[in-house]
């Protein structure tokens, strides 16, 4: 069994191929009614997308909309790699980490 390559060590091309493959597998899982498998594959695709983004484009203290959850906003306290740590503005104020690919800029920058 071969060791899978980490997203952090993949090239941009490899990441895009992986994302396309994950979306295809997720589509098939959804068609077959495999809800849990679909959710896992979609989450993997979100993680792979995070490695295509530049963390320096995201700023501590800024508020971003959470992609896939309209009307939900996230305030970044700090970044660690491709994860933004902070709080949902509508949540119970518990700290959590989201991949930066889940955050959409709302300030129009």
N, C-alpha and C positions, 0 to 999 in steps of 0.2 A: 504494500500500500504506500503510495507516494504522499509526502507531506504537502499539504496545501500551502500556497504562497500567501503571505500576509498582504492585506490591502496596502499597508504602508510601504511595502517593497515593490509594488506593481507600478508599471509605467502607466501613463495616461491612456494609451491604447489598450493595455491589458485591463485596466479598470472599466473602460467603456465596453469591452467585450464581456466582462464579468457581469456588468449591470444589465446588458441586453440578454444574456443567458438567464440571469435571475428573474427578469421580467417574464421571459418566455416560460420558465418553469412555474412561476407564480400563476400565470394565466392558465396553464394546464391544470394546476392544483385547484384553482377556483372552479374550472369547468367540471372537475371530478368531485366537487363538493368537499374538498379537503381544506377546511377553513383554517385549521392550525398550521398546516404546511404553507398555505398561502401567506399567512401573517408572518411566519418566520422568513420566508423568501423575500417578502416586501421589506422587512426590517434589514435584512442583509444588503439589499439594493440601496437603501437609505444610507447605510454605513459606508458602502463603497463610494457613493456619490460624495460623501463628506471628504474623502481623500482627493477629490478633484477640485475642491475649493481651497482658497487661501485663508487660513485662520486670521491673518492680519486684516482682512476685510471686515471682521467683526470686532466690536469694541465693548469693553467693560462699561457698565452703566447705561448702555443703550437698550432700547426695548424693540423686540422683534415679534412679528406675528408667527405663530406656529403653523407651518405648512400642513395641510390636511386637517386642521382644527380651526376653522374660521371663527373669528371673534376671540380667540385665545392668544394671549400675549405672554412673552417671556422676557424678563430682565436679566441680562448677563452680569454676574459678579466677576467672573474670571474665566479664562480659557485654559484648557489643558489639552494640548494636541488638537484633535478635531472635535473635541467636546466643549460645549459651553456650559458652565456651571452657573446656576442661579435659581430664580423662582418664577413660577407662573403667577401672573398678576391676579388671577381669579382663584388661585389655589389656597391651600391651608398654610402657606408660607413654609413649606418644607423644601429644603435644597434638593435639586436634582440636576442631572446632566443630560443634555440633548446633543445629538450629533449636529454640527453646524449646518448640515444639509436640510435640517428640518426648520430652519429659521429664515424668514423672509423679511427683508428690510422694509420698514413702513415709513421711514423719514424721507424717502425720495432721493437719497444721496446717490 
